[in-house]
Amino acid sequence: MLRYTLRRFAQMVFMLFLLSILVFFLFALMPGDFFSGNRKLKPARLAELRALYGLDQPTIVRYFIWLKNVFHGDFGWSLQYNEPVTRLLKTYMMNSFIVASAAVVIAWTVAVVIGVFSATHQYSLVDKLVTVVVFASLSFPSFFIGLLAIKFFAVDLRWLPTGGMVDTGSNSTGFAYVLEVLRHMIMPTLLLAFFSAGSLTRYFRSGMLDVLRMDFVRCARARGISERSVVFGHALRNALLPAITLLAFEIPGLFSGAIITEQIFNWPGIGSIQLTALNARDYEVLMTCTLLLSFLTILANFLADIMYAAADPRVRLAQKVQD
């Protein structure tokens, strides 16, 4: 197990290195830069600014300078916000993490409960309703549902705020501030959870249906074990094993999907920073955000492989045979 973990960790580090090369050179090949969008700059001043920030150097030289700075925790300077990228993203990253992590917990809880109930009551009215809701979550665009939620819950009923993280002009602190943030994050969190839970519910339902038809489940029922123990003690435990791999794609997917959601609800997260940086051609910020999402994907896959090997003895046996 230790050798397998170290081998997967080495592969992850190598993938991150190749990814950094690909992302850096792709952004370096993009036309224009932050200064080229300013038509008021004279050619002499434009050349002076590019030389000041090292944009006039060859791409390969700029990459190794950037890589050296990354090892020291420096991901560059945001020309638009005039501050280090690390400090800029640190401010907004936690806001996105709060919404995405809450959406993961809600989506997985709802998907497991509804997926198991729908599988154990196949072709019932509840199962048909679940199928309709699942297809609705996969069909409707997120901006449409988000705007509809704002119209219904914020404008018509006035139960929730239309957007933002706190009320306009709010000076609340302590527990009152926490409650205010929680109230503002209800709609963006539930919107992310709704679209994530749709695909997860379908996955858990089909997985449970396959497991419930297996021989060991029939044997458990034949031995007189209660249906509750068969479903939750035998079937669900085996149906959740493939979900470990699914979790590896779900976590970074929520962060990338939050870009649109944060814009709809004006939530101050990484999504709003990415879009404003894209319009301003602030490539240092865009590159760091892209690498962050890529790192989350690779890290989540690494953790999923380790958890899958720890949970499934067949994987450990296969690794012993290979070693």
N, C-alpha and C positions, 0 to 999 in steps of 0.2 A: 504493500500500500504506500509506503514511504517513497519507494522508487518511482511508482506511478505518479505520485503527487509532484515530485521533483521534475519528472519528465514533462508533465503538463505545464508546470510553472515555467520551465525553460522555453517551451513552445509559445507560451503566452508572451514572454518578454521579447522573443524573436518576432512575433507577429506585431507587437507594438512598435518595434523598431522599423519594420517594413512599412507599417501604416503611417508612421511619422514622415517617412520619406515621400510616400505617395501623396499625403495631404499637403505637405509643404510645397512640393513641386506643382501640384495642381493649382494651389492658390497663387503661386509665383507666376504661373502661365496665364492667369486671368488678366484681361486687358485693364489698363488704368490702375490707379491707386487712390489713396485718400486725397492727395494734393491735386491730382489731375482733374478732379471734379470742380475745383475752384477756378472759375474763368477769370477772376480778378488778379490772379498771380501772374506776374511777368515771367517769361522763360528763364531769366537769370535767377530770380527768386525761387522758382520751381526747382531748378537744378540744385540750388543751394540747400533747400529743404530736403530733397531726396538724398543728397550727400550727407546731410546731418544725421539722418535716420538710417543710413546705410543701404538705401534702396537702389543706389547706383552700382553696387557691387554685383559680381556674378552670383547666380542663384546657388551654386554649390558652396560658395564661401558663406553666403547668408545662412544656408542651412546649418553648417557646422557651428557658426556663431550662435544661432538660435538653439541648437541642441546643447551646446555648452551651457547656455543660460538656463535651459530647462532643468538640467541636473542641479542647478543652484536654486530652483524654485521660481525662476523668472520666465514667464511666458510672453514677455514683450510689453509694449506700451500702447495703450489705446489712444490713438490720435484724436478720436472723436470726443472721448470723455476726459482726456488729458490726465490719465492716471494709470498705474500698472494694471494689466489685465487680471492678475491674480487677485488684487484687492477689489476690482470691479465685480468679478464673478463671485467672489466670496460673499458679497452683499446680497446678490440675487439668487445664488445657487440654493441656499437654504430655503428660500421661499418656494422654489420649484420642487425641492425635495419633500417639503411638508405636504404639498398637494399630491405629488406622485405616490409617496409612501402610503398616505391615507387611502388613495384610490386603489392601490394594490391590495391592501387589507380588506377593504369593502368588496372589491370585485371578486377576490378569491373566496371569501366567506360566502357571498351570495351564490357564486358559481358552484361551489361544492354542495351547498345545501339544496339548491334548486336542481342541480344536475342529478344528484342522488335520488331526490324525490321523484323527478321526472322519469328516471330510468326504472325505478321500482313500481311506478304507476304508468307504464307504457300504454299509449293510445287513450289515456283518460282525458278528461276535459282540461285538467291542469297541464298535462303534457302538451296538448294542442295549443294552449295559451302560451306556454313557454316557447314553443316553436315559433309562434307568431312574433313574440317580443324579441327573440333572438335574431330573426331575420330583419326585424325593424332596426335593431341596433347595428346590423351589418349593412343596411341599405341607406339609411339617412345620413347625410353629411353632418359633421359635428357642429359646424357653424349654424346650421339650420336649427338643430335641437337647442343649441345654446341661446340663440336669439329668441326662440320660442319660450324657453324657460325664463329669460329676462322679462319678456312681455307678460307672461302669466303670473310668475311669483313675485317679481319686483315692481312692475308697473301697475298691473291690475289689482292683485291681492296685497301688495306692499308688505309681504312677509319677510323678504330678504333684500339686501342692497343690490343695486344694479351692477356694481363692480368695484374694483379697487381692493386694497387690503385692510384699510381702516376708513372710518367716516371722514368726510372732508372737514379739515380744521380740528380733528380730534386731538386731545391732549391726554387721553386716558393712559394710565400706567398700571402695572401689576396685573392682578387677576382680571380687572375690567378690560385691559388691553388684550389679554388672551381670549376672553369671550368675544371681543369685537373682531379679532382675526378669525376665530372659529366661525362666526356668523358670516363673514365675507367669503370664506373658503368652502361653504356648503355647496353652492352651485357648481363651481369648477371641479370640485372633487367628485361630486355625484355624476357629472357629465363624463369625466374620464372613466369612472367606475362603470358607467352604463355601457359604454362602447367596449370596454375591456371584458366585462362580465358576459357580454353576448357571445363572443367566440369561445370563451372559457366554458360557459355552460354547455354549449354544443359538444365541446371536447370531452368534458366530464360525463355527459350523458352517454355518448357513444362508448367511452371507455368502460363505464359501469355496465352497459348492456353486454359488452363483450365478455367481461369478467363474470357476470352473473350466469352466463351460459357455459362456463368452464366446468370440468369434471370435479374439481376439488370443492366447488360450491355445492354441486349436487350431493357429493359425499357428506358435506357438513350438514346439509338439510336432512339427509337420510339418517344421520346419527342422532337426530332429534334436537339439534342445536336451534335455539330460538332464531326467528327471522331477523331480529334486531342485531344479534351477534353475528349472524351470517353476513348481513349487509355491511355493518360498520367494522366488525372485527376481521373479516376475511376478504370480502369483495372490495371495499373501499381502500383498504391498505394496499392491495395490489394494483388497483386502478390509479392510485396517486403516484406510483413510481414513475411512469412516463411524464407526469406533470412537472417533475423536477427539471427536465430539459426544457419544458415549455416556459417555466419561470425565467430561464436565462434570456429568452427573447422578450418576455413581458416587461421586465424592469426598464431596459433602455427604450423599449417602444413607448412606454408611458411618458418618459422624459421628452422624446421627440414629438409625441402627439400633443404634449402640453403647449407646444409653440402656438398652435392655433387657439387652443382653449384660453391661454393666458391673454391673447389679444382680444378675444371676445369679452372676457370679464375684466379686462384691464388689470390683471394680476401682475405685480412687479416681479417677474421671474426671468429665467434665462431666455425664454421665448421672445419676450419684448426686446431684450438686448440684442439677440441675433438679428431680428428684422431691422432694427434701427442701424445696426452695424453693416448689414447688407446694403441698405440704401446709401450709407456714407462710404462704402468700400473700406471699412475698417477691418482689414484682413487679419490682423493679429487677433482680434476678438473672435471673428468667424472661425479661424483656424483652431483656436483653443476650444471653442464650443464643439466643433466637429470632432476633435481629438478626445474630448471628454465623453461624448456619446459613444464613440468607438471604443474607448477604454472601458466604459460600463458594459458594452456588449461582450468584449473579450473577457473581462473579469467575471461577468455573470456566467458565461459558458465554462470558464475554469472552475468556478464554485459548483456549478451544476454537475460537472464531471466528477468532482470529488464527492459530492453528496450522493450521486447516483452509485458510485463505487462503494460508498459506505453503507448504502441502504440495500443494494442488491448483491447478494453473495455470488451470483453468477459472473458479475463483472470482475470481482476480485479473483475468482477461480480462473477466468480467462487471462488475467494479467499474470498470474502465477505460471500458467502454461507457457505464455510468451517469454517470460523471464527465464 
